[in-house]
Amino acid sequence: MEPDEEIEFIQSIMDKGFHYDKVNDEYVRKWSTETGPKESILEIYKKQWDTNQWKQLMVGYGDYVFYEETVND
């Protein structure tokens, strides 16, 4: 991703409700149920500095990653 594209990408995920987590160096938003037993998952976008690619992750209980995909340009 070119620098201008990366800026646009970050802005687009922030517009969707993601916030930057400085501790883990990633963009996160939390999904939770409104009925029944309260459950929640984290949707994460994280830049892989060694490959310069972005990953989208879905993380559930016990930090279990149940979905992972490389974001294409």
Distance bins in CASP14 RR format, pairs under 12 A and 6 or more apart:
PFRMAT RR
TARGET T0000
AUTHOR 0000-0000-0000
RMODE 2
METHOD distances of the structure
MODEL  1
1 7 0 0 0 0 1 0 0 0 0 0 0
1 8 0 0 0 0 1 0 0 0 0 0 0
1 9 1 0 0 1 0 0 0 0 0 0 0
1 10 0 0 0 0 0 1 0 0 0 0 0
1 45 0 0 0 0 0 1 0 0 0 0 0
1 47 0 0 0 0 1 0 0 0 0 0 0
1 48 0 0 0 0 0 1 0 0 0 0 0
1 51 0 0 0 0 0 1 0 0 0 0 0
1 52 1 0 0 1 0 0 0 0 0 0 0
1 53 1 0 0 1 0 0 0 0 0 0 0
1 54 1 0 0 1 0 0 0 0 0 0 0
1 70 0 0 0 0 0 1 0 0 0 0 0
1 71 0 0 0 0 1 0 0 0 0 0 0
1 72 0 0 0 0 1 0 0 0 0 0 0
1 73 1 0 1 0 0 0 0 0 0 0 0
2 8 0 0 0 0 1 0 0 0 0 0 0
2 9 0 0 0 0 0 1 0 0 0 0 0
2 52 0 0 0 0 0 1 0 0 0 0 0
2 73 0 0 0 0 1 0 0 0 0 0 0
3 9 0 0 0 0 0 1 0 0 0 0 0
3 10 0 0 0 0 0 1 0 0 0 0 0
3 52 0 0 0 0 0 1 0 0 0 0 0
4 10 0 0 0 0 0 1 0 0 0 0 0
4 11 0 0 0 0 0 1 0 0 0 0 0
4 73 0 0 0 0 0 1 0 0 0 0 0
5 11 0 0 0 0 0 1 0 0 0 0 0
5 12 0 0 0 0 0 1 0 0 0 0 0
5 52 0 0 0 0 0 1 0 0 0 0 0
5 54 0 0 0 0 0 1 0 0 0 0 0
5 71 0 0 0 0 0 1 0 0 0 0 0
5 72 0 0 0 0 0 1 0 0 0 0 0
5 73 1 0 0 1 0 0 0 0 0 0 0
6 12 0 0 0 0 0 1 0 0 0 0 0
6 13 0 0 0 0 0 1 0 0 0 0 0
6 27 0 0 0 0 0 1 0 0 0 0 0
6 45 0 0 0 0 0 1 0 0 0 0 0
6 47 0 0 0 0 1 0 0 0 0 0 0
6 52 0 0 0 0 1 0 0 0 0 0 0
6 53 0 0 0 0 0 1 0 0 0 0 0
6 54 0 0 0 0 1 0 0 0 0 0 0
6 71 0 0 0 0 0 1 0 0 0 0 0
6 73 0 0 0 0 1 0 0 0 0 0 0
7 13 0 0 0 0 0 1 0 0 0 0 0
7 14 0 0 0 0 0 1 0 0 0 0 0
8 14 0 0 0 0 0 1 0 0 0 0 0
8 15 0 0 0 0 0 1 0 0 0 0 0
8 73 0 0 0 0 0 1 0 0 0 0 0
9 15 0 0 0 0 0 1 0 0 0 0 0
9 16 0 0 0 0 0 1 0 0 0 0 0
9 18 0 0 0 0 0 1 0 0 0 0 0
9 27 0 0 0 0 1 0 0 0 0 0 0
9 45 0 0 0 0 1 0 0 0 0 0 0
9 47 0 0 0 0 1 0 0 0 0 0 0
9 53 0 0 0 0 0 1 0 0 0 0 0
9 54 1 0 0 1 0 0 0 0 0 0 0
9 56 0 0 0 0 0 1 0 0 0 0 0
9 71 1 0 0 1 0 0 0 0 0 0 0
9 72 0 0 0 0 0 1 0 0 0 0 0
9 73 0 0 0 0 1 0 0 0 0 0 0
10 16 0 0 0 0 0 1 0 0 0 0 0
10 17 0 0 0 0 0 1 0 0 0 0 0
10 18 0 0 0 0 1 0 0 0 0 0 0
10 19 0 0 0 0 0 1 0 0 0 0 0
10 20 0 0 0 0 1 0 0 0 0 0 0
10 26 0 0 0 0 0 1 0 0 0 0 0
10 27 1 0 0 1 0 0 0 0 0 0 0
10 45 0 0 0 0 1 0 0 0 0 0 0
10 46 0 0 0 0 0 1 0 0 0 0 0
10 47 0 0 0 0 1 0 0 0 0 0 0
10 54 0 0 0 0 1 0 0 0 0 0 0
10 71 0 0 0 0 0 1 0 0 0 0 0
11 17 0 0 0 0 0 1 0 0 0 0 0
11 18 0 0 0 0 0 1 0 0 0 0 0
11 20 0 0 0 0 0 1 0 0 0 0 0
11 27 0 0 0 0 0 1 0 0 0 0 0
12 18 0 0 0 0 1 0 0 0 0 0 0
12 27 0 0 0 0 0 1 0 0 0 0 0
12 45 0 0 0 0 0 1 0 0 0 0 0
12 54 0 0 0 0 0 1 0 0 0 0 0
12 71 0 0 0 0 0 1 0 0 0 0 0
13 19 0 0 0 0 1 0 0 0 0 0 0
13 20 0 0 0 0 1 0 0 0 0 0 0
13 26 0 0 0 0 0 1 0 0 0 0 0
13 27 1 0 1 0 0 0 0 0 0 0 0
13 28 0 0 0 0 1 0 0 0 0 0 0
13 29 0 0 0 0 1 0 0 0 0 0 0
13 43 0 0 0 0 1 0 0 0 0 0 0
13 44 0 0 0 0 0 1 0 0 0 0 0
13 45 1 0 1 0 0 0 0 0 0 0 0
13 46 0 0 0 0 0 1 0 0 0 0 0
13 47 0 0 0 0 0 1 0 0 0 0 0
13 54 0 0 0 0 1 0 0 0 0 0 0
13 56 0 0 0 0 1 0 0 0 0 0 0
13 71 0 0 0 0 1 0 0 0 0 0 0
14 20 1 0 0 1 0 0 0 0 0 0 0
14 27 1 0 0 1 0 0 0 0 0 0 0
14 28 0 0 0 0 0 1 0 0 0 0 0
14 29 0 0 0 0 1 0 0 0 0 0 0
14 45 0 0 0 0 1 0 0 0 0 0 0
15 27 0 0 0 0 0 1 0 0 0 0 0
15 29 0 0 0 0 0 1 0 0 0 0 0
16 27 0 0 0 0 1 0 0 0 0 0 0
16 28 0 0 0 0 0 1 0 0 0 0 0
16 29 1 0 0 1 0 0 0 0 0 0 0
16 31 0 0 0 0 0 1 0 0 0 0 0
16 43 0 0 0 0 1 0 0 0 0 0 0
16 45 0 0 0 0 1 0 0 0 0 0 0
16 56 0 0 0 0 0 1 0 0 0 0 0
17 27 0 0 0 0 1 0 0 0 0 0 0
17 28 0 0 0 0 1 0 0 0 0 0 0
17 29 1 0 1 0 0 0 0 0 0 0 0
17 30 0 0 0 0 1 0 0 0 0 0 0
17 31 0 0 0 0 0 1 0 0 0 0 0
17 43 0 0 0 0 1 0 0 0 0 0 0
17 45 0 0 0 0 0 1 0 0 0 0 0
18 26 0 0 0 0 1 0 0 0 0 0 0
18 27 1 0 1 0 0 0 0 0 0 0 0
18 28 1 0 0 1 0 0 0 0 0 0 0
18 29 1 0 1 0 0 0 0 0 0 0 0
18 30 0 0 0 0 1 0 0 0 0 0 0
18 31 0 0 0 0 0 1 0 0 0 0 0
18 42 0 0 0 0 0 1 0 0 0 0 0
18 43 1 0 0 1 0 0 0 0 0 0 0
18 44 0 0 0 0 1 0 0 0 0 0 0
18 45 1 0 0 1 0 0 0 0 0 0 0
18 46 0 0 0 0 0 1 0 0 0 0 0
18 54 0 0 0 0 0 1 0 0 0 0 0
18 56 0 0 0 0 0 1 0 0 0 0 0
19 26 0 0 0 0 1 0 0 0 0 0 0
19 27 1 0 0 1 0 0 0 0 0 0 0
19 28 1 0 0 1 0 0 0 0 0 0 0
19 29 1 0 0 1 0 0 0 0 0 0 0
19 30 0 0 0 0 1 0 0 0 0 0 0
19 42 0 0 0 0 0 1 0 0 0 0 0
19 43 0 0 0 0 0 1 0 0 0 0 0
19 44 0 0 0 0 0 1 0 0 0 0 0
19 45 0 0 0 0 0 1 0 0 0 0 0
20 26 1 0 0 1 0 0 0 0 0 0 0
20 27 1 0 1 0 0 0 0 0 0 0 0
20 28 0 0 0 0 1 0 0 0 0 0 0
20 29 0 0 0 0 0 1 0 0 0 0 0
20 44 0 0 0 0 0 1 0 0 0 0 0
20 45 0 0 0 0 1 0 0 0 0 0 0
20 46 0 0 0 0 0 1 0 0 0 0 0
20 47 0 0 0 0 0 1 0 0 0 0 0
21 27 1 0 0 1 0 0 0 0 0 0 0
21 28 1 0 1 0 0 0 0 0 0 0 0
21 29 0 0 0 0 0 1 0 0 0 0 0
21 30 0 0 0 0 0 1 0 0 0 0 0
21 42 0 0 0 0 1 0 0 0 0 0 0
21 44 0 0 0 0 1 0 0 0 0 0 0
21 45 0 0 0 0 0 1 0 0 0 0 0
21 46 0 0 0 0 1 0 0 0 0 0 0
21 59 0 0 0 0 0 1 0 0 0 0 0
22 28 0 0 0 0 0 1 0 0 0 0 0
24 42 0 0 0 0 0 1 0 0 0 0 0
24 44 0 0 0 0 1 0 0 0 0 0 0
24 45 0 0 0 0 0 1 0 0 0 0 0
24 46 1 0 0 1 0 0 0 0 0 0 0
24 47 0 0 0 0 0 1 0 0 0 0 0
24 57 0 0 0 0 0 1 0 0 0 0 0
24 59 0 0 0 0 0 1 0 0 0 0 0
24 63 0 0 0 0 0 1 0 0 0 0 0
25 44 0 0 0 0 0 1 0 0 0 0 0
25 45 0 0 0 0 0 1 0 0 0 0 0
25 46 1 0 0 1 0 0 0 0 0 0 0
25 47 1 0 0 1 0 0 0 0 0 0 0
25 48 0 0 0 0 0 1 0 0 0 0 0
25 49 0 0 0 0 1 0 0 0 0 0 0
26 42 0 0 0 0 1 0 0 0 0 0 0
26 43 0 0 0 0 0 1 0 0 0 0 0
26 44 1 0 1 0 0 0 0 0 0 0 0
26 45 1 0 0 1 0 0 0 0 0 0 0
26 46 1 1 0 0 0 0 0 0 0 0 0
26 47 1 0 0 1 0 0 0 0 0 0 0
26 48 0 0 0 0 0 1 0 0 0 0 0
26 49 0 0 0 0 0 1 0 0 0 0 0
26 54 0 0 0 0 1 0 0 0 0 0 0
26 55 0 0 0 0 1 0 0 0 0 0 0
26 56 0 0 0 0 0 1 0 0 0 0 0
26 57 0 0 0 0 1 0 0 0 0 0 0
26 59 0 0 0 0 0 1 0 0 0 0 0
27 42 0 0 0 0 0 1 0 0 0 0 0
27 43 0 0 0 0 1 0 0 0 0 0 0
27 44 1 0 0 1 0 0 0 0 0 0 0
27 45 1 0 1 0 0 0 0 0 0 0 0
27 46 1 0 0 1 0 0 0 0 0 0 0
27 47 0 0 0 0 1 0 0 0 0 0 0
27 54 0 0 0 0 1 0 0 0 0 0 0
27 55 0 0 0 0 0 1 0 0 0 0 0
27 56 0 0 0 0 1 0 0 0 0 0 0
27 57 0 0 0 0 0 1 0 0 0 0 0
27 71 0 0 0 0 0 1 0 0 0 0 0
28 40 0 0 0 0 0 1 0 0 0 0 0
28 41 0 0 0 0 0 1 0 0 0 0 0
28 42 1 0 1 0 0 0 0 0 0 0 0
28 43 1 0 0 1 0 0 0 0 0 0 0
28 44 1 0 1 0 0 0 0 0 0 0 0
28 45 0 0 0 0 1 0 0 0 0 0 0
28 46 0 0 0 0 1 0 0 0 0 0 0
28 56 0 0 0 0 0 1 0 0 0 0 0
28 57 0 0 0 0 1 0 0 0 0 0 0
28 58 0 0 0 0 0 1 0 0 0 0 0
28 59 0 0 0 0 1 0 0 0 0 0 0
29 40 0 0 0 0 0 1 0 0 0 0 0
29 41 0 0 0 0 1 0 0 0 0 0 0
29 42 1 0 0 1 0 0 0 0 0 0 0
29 43 1 0 1 0 0 0 0 0 0 0 0
29 44 0 0 0 0 1 0 0 0 0 0 0
29 45 0 0 0 0 1 0 0 0 0 0 0
29 56 0 0 0 0 0 1 0 0 0 0 0
29 57 0 0 0 0 0 1 0 0 0 0 0
29 58 0 0 0 0 0 1 0 0 0 0 0
29 59 0 0 0 0 0 1 0 0 0 0 0
30 38 0 0 0 0 0 1 0 0 0 0 0
30 39 0 0 0 0 0 1 0 0 0 0 0
30 40 1 0 1 0 0 0 0 0 0 0 0
30 41 1 0 0 1 0 0 0 0 0 0 0
30 42 1 0 1 0 0 0 0 0 0 0 0
30 43 1 0 0 1 0 0 0 0 0 0 0
30 44 0 0 0 0 0 1 0 0 0 0 0
30 58 0 0 0 0 0 1 0 0 0 0 0
30 59 0 0 0 0 0 1 0 0 0 0 0
30 60 0 0 0 0 0 1 0 0 0 0 0
31 38 0 0 0 0 0 1 0 0 0 0 0
31 39 0 0 0 0 1 0 0 0 0 0 0
31 40 1 0 0 1 0 0 0 0 0 0 0
31 41 1 0 1 0 0 0 0 0 0 0 0
31 42 1 0 0 1 0 0 0 0 0 0 0
31 43 1 0 0 1 0 0 0 0 0 0 0
31 44 0 0 0 0 0 1 0 0 0 0 0
31 58 0 0 0 0 1 0 0 0 0 0 0
31 59 0 0 0 0 0 1 0 0 0 0 0
31 60 0 0 0 0 1 0 0 0 0 0 0
31 67 0 0 0 0 0 1 0 0 0 0 0
32 38 1 0 0 1 0 0 0 0 0 0 0
32 39 1 0 0 1 0 0 0 0 0 0 0
32 40 1 1 0 0 0 0 0 0 0 0 0
32 41 1 0 0 1 0 0 0 0 0 0 0
32 42 0 0 0 0 0 1 0 0 0 0 0
32 43 0 0 0 0 0 1 0 0 0 0 0
32 60 0 0 0 0 0 1 0 0 0 0 0
33 39 1 0 1 0 0 0 0 0 0 0 0
33 40 1 0 0 1 0 0 0 0 0 0 0
33 41 0 0 0 0 1 0 0 0 0 0 0
34 40 0 0 0 0 0 1 0 0 0 0 0
37 61 0 0 0 0 0 1 0 0 0 0 0
38 61 0 0 0 0 0 1 0 0 0 0 0
39 60 0 0 0 0 1 0 0 0 0 0 0
39 61 0 0 0 0 1 0 0 0 0 0 0
40 58 0 0 0 0 0 1 0 0 0 0 0
40 59 0 0 0 0 1 0 0 0 0 0 0
40 60 1 0 0 1 0 0 0 0 0 0 0
40 61 0 0 0 0 1 0 0 0 0 0 0
40 62 0 0 0 0 0 1 0 0 0 0 0
41 57 0 0 0 0 1 0 0 0 0 0 0
41 58 1 0 1 0 0 0 0 0 0 0 0
41 59 1 0 0 1 0 0 0 0 0 0 0
41 60 1 0 1 0 0 0 0 0 0 0 0
41 61 0 0 0 0 1 0 0 0 0 0 0
41 62 0 0 0 0 0 1 0 0 0 0 0
41 63 0 0 0 0 0 1 0 0 0 0 0
41 64 0 0 0 0 1 0 0 0 0 0 0
41 65 0 0 0 0 0 1 0 0 0 0 0
41 66 0 0 0 0 1 0 0 0 0 0 0
41 67 0 0 0 0 1 0 0 0 0 0 0
42 56 0 0 0 0 0 1 0 0 0 0 0
42 57 1 0 0 1 0 0 0 0 0 0 0
42 58 1 0 0 1 0 0 0 0 0 0 0
42 59 1 0 1 0 0 0 0 0 0 0 0
42 60 1 0 0 1 0 0 0 0 0 0 0
42 61 0 0 0 0 0 1 0 0 0 0 0
42 62 0 0 0 0 0 1 0 0 0 0 0
42 63 0 0 0 0 1 0 0 0 0 0 0
42 64 0 0 0 0 0 1 0 0 0 0 0
42 65 0 0 0 0 1 0 0 0 0 0 0
42 66 0 0 0 0 0 1 0 0 0 0 0
42 67 0 0 0 0 0 1 0 0 0 0 0
43 55 0 0 0 0 0 1 0 0 0 0 0
43 56 1 0 0 1 0 0 0 0 0 0 0
43 57 1 0 0 1 0 0 0 0 0 0 0
43 58 1 0 1 0 0 0 0 0 0 0 0
43 59 0 0 0 0 1 0 0 0 0 0 0
43 60 0 0 0 0 0 1 0 0 0 0 0
43 65 0 0 0 0 0 1 0 0 0 0 0
43 66 0 0 0 0 0 1 0 0 0 0 0
43 67 0 0 0 0 1 0 0 0 0 0 0
43 68 0 0 0 0 0 1 0 0 0 0 0
43 69 0 0 0 0 0 1 0 0 0 0 0
44 54 0 0 0 0 0 1 0 0 0 0 0
44 55 1 0 0 1 0 0 0 0 0 0 0
44 56 1 0 0 1 0 0 0 0 0 0 0
44 57 1 0 1 0 0 0 0 0 0 0 0
44 58 1 0 0 1 0 0 0 0 0 0 0
44 59 1 0 0 1 0 0 0 0 0 0 0
44 60 0 0 0 0 0 1 0 0 0 0 0
44 63 0 0 0 0 0 1 0 0 0 0 0
44 65 0 0 0 0 1 0 0 0 0 0 0
44 66 0 0 0 0 0 1 0 0 0 0 0
44 67 0 0 0 0 0 1 0 0 0 0 0
44 68 0 0 0 0 1 0 0 0 0 0 0
44 69 0 0 0 0 0 1 0 0 0 0 0
44 71 0 0 0 0 0 1 0 0 0 0 0
45 53 0 0 0 0 0 1 0 0 0 0 0
45 54 1 0 1 0 0 0 0 0 0 0 0
45 55 1 0 0 1 0 0 0 0 0 0 0
45 56 1 0 1 0 0 0 0 0 0 0 0
45 57 1 0 0 1 0 0 0 0 0 0 0
45 58 0 0 0 0 0 1 0 0 0 0 0
45 59 0 0 0 0 0 1 0 0 0 0 0
45 68 0 0 0 0 0 1 0 0 0 0 0
45 69 0 0 0 0 0 1 0 0 0 0 0
45 70 0 0 0 0 0 1 0 0 0 0 0
45 71 1 0 0 1 0 0 0 0 0 0 0
46 53 0 0 0 0 1 0 0 0 0 0 0
46 54 1 0 0 1 0 0 0 0 0 0 0
46 55 1 0 1 0 0 0 0 0 0 0 0
46 56 0 0 0 0 1 0 0 0 0 0 0
46 57 1 0 0 1 0 0 0 0 0 0 0
46 59 0 0 0 0 0 1 0 0 0 0 0
46 65 0 0 0 0 0 1 0 0 0 0 0
46 68 0 0 0 0 1 0 0 0 0 0 0
46 69 0 0 0 0 0 1 0 0 0 0 0
46 70 0 0 0 0 0 1 0 0 0 0 0
46 71 0 0 0 0 1 0 0 0 0 0 0
47 53 1 0 0 1 0 0 0 0 0 0 0
47 54 1 0 1 0 0 0 0 0 0 0 0
47 55 1 0 0 1 0 0 0 0 0 0 0
47 56 0 0 0 0 0 1 0 0 0 0 0
47 57 0 0 0 0 0 1 0 0 0 0 0
47 70 0 0 0 0 0 1 0 0 0 0 0
47 71 0 0 0 0 1 0 0 0 0 0 0
48 54 1 0 0 1 0 0 0 0 0 0 0
48 55 1 0 1 0 0 0 0 0 0 0 0
48 56 0 0 0 0 0 1 0 0 0 0 0
48 57 0 0 0 0 0 1 0 0 0 0 0
48 68 0 0 0 0 0 1 0 0 0 0 0
48 70 0 0 0 0 1 0 0 0 0 0 0
48 71 0 0 0 0 0 1 0 0 0 0 0
49 55 0 0 0 0 0 1 0 0 0 0 0
51 70 0 0 0 0 1 0 0 0 0 0 0
51 71 0 0 0 0 0 1 0 0 0 0 0
52 70 0 0 0 0 0 1 0 0 0 0 0
52 71 0 0 0 0 0 1 0 0 0 0 0
52 73 0 0 0 0 0 1 0 0 0 0 0
53 68 0 0 0 0 0 1 0 0 0 0 0
53 69 0 0 0 0 0 1 0 0 0 0 0
53 70 1 0 1 0 0 0 0 0 0 0 0
53 71 1 0 0 1 0 0 0 0 0 0 0
53 72 0 0 0 0 1 0 0 0 0 0 0
53 73 0 0 0 0 1 0 0 0 0 0 0
54 68 0 0 0 0 0 1 0 0 0 0 0
54 69 0 0 0 0 1 0 0 0 0 0 0
54 70 1 0 0 1 0 0 0 0 0 0 0
54 71 1 0 1 0 0 0 0 0 0 0 0
54 72 0 0 0 0 1 0 0 0 0 0 0
54 73 0 0 0 0 1 0 0 0 0 0 0
55 65 0 0 0 0 1 0 0 0 0 0 0
55 67 0 0 0 0 0 1 0 0 0 0 0
55 68 1 0 0 1 0 0 0 0 0 0 0
55 69 1 0 0 1 0 0 0 0 0 0 0
55 70 1 0 1 0 0 0 0 0 0 0 0
55 71 1 0 0 1 0 0 0 0 0 0 0
55 72 0 0 0 0 0 1 0 0 0 0 0
56 65 0 0 0 0 0 1 0 0 0 0 0
56 67 1 0 0 1 0 0 0 0 0 0 0
56 68 1 0 0 1 0 0 0 0 0 0 0
56 69 1 0 1 0 0 0 0 0 0 0 0
56 70 1 0 0 1 0 0 0 0 0 0 0
56 71 1 0 1 0 0 0 0 0 0 0 0
56 72 0 0 0 0 0 1 0 0 0 0 0
57 63 0 0 0 0 0 1 0 0 0 0 0
57 64 0 0 0 0 0 1 0 0 0 0 0
57 65 1 0 1 0 0 0 0 0 0 0 0
57 66 0 0 0 0 1 0 0 0 0 0 0
57 67 1 0 0 1 0 0 0 0 0 0 0
57 68 1 0 1 0 0 0 0 0 0 0 0
57 69 0 0 0 0 1 0 0 0 0 0 0
57 70 0 0 0 0 0 1 0 0 0 0 0
57 71 0 0 0 0 0 1 0 0 0 0 0
58 64 0 0 0 0 1 0 0 0 0 0 0
58 65 1 0 0 1 0 0 0 0 0 0 0
58 66 1 0 1 0 0 0 0 0 0 0 0
58 67 1 1 0 0 0 0 0 0 0 0 0
58 68 1 0 0 1 0 0 0 0 0 0 0
58 69 0 0 0 0 1 0 0 0 0 0 0
59 65 1 0 1 0 0 0 0 0 0 0 0
59 66 1 0 0 1 0 0 0 0 0 0 0
59 67 0 0 0 0 1 0 0 0 0 0 0
59 68 0 0 0 0 1 0 0 0 0 0 0
60 66 1 0 0 1 0 0 0 0 0 0 0
60 67 0 0 0 0 1 0 0 0 0 0 0
END
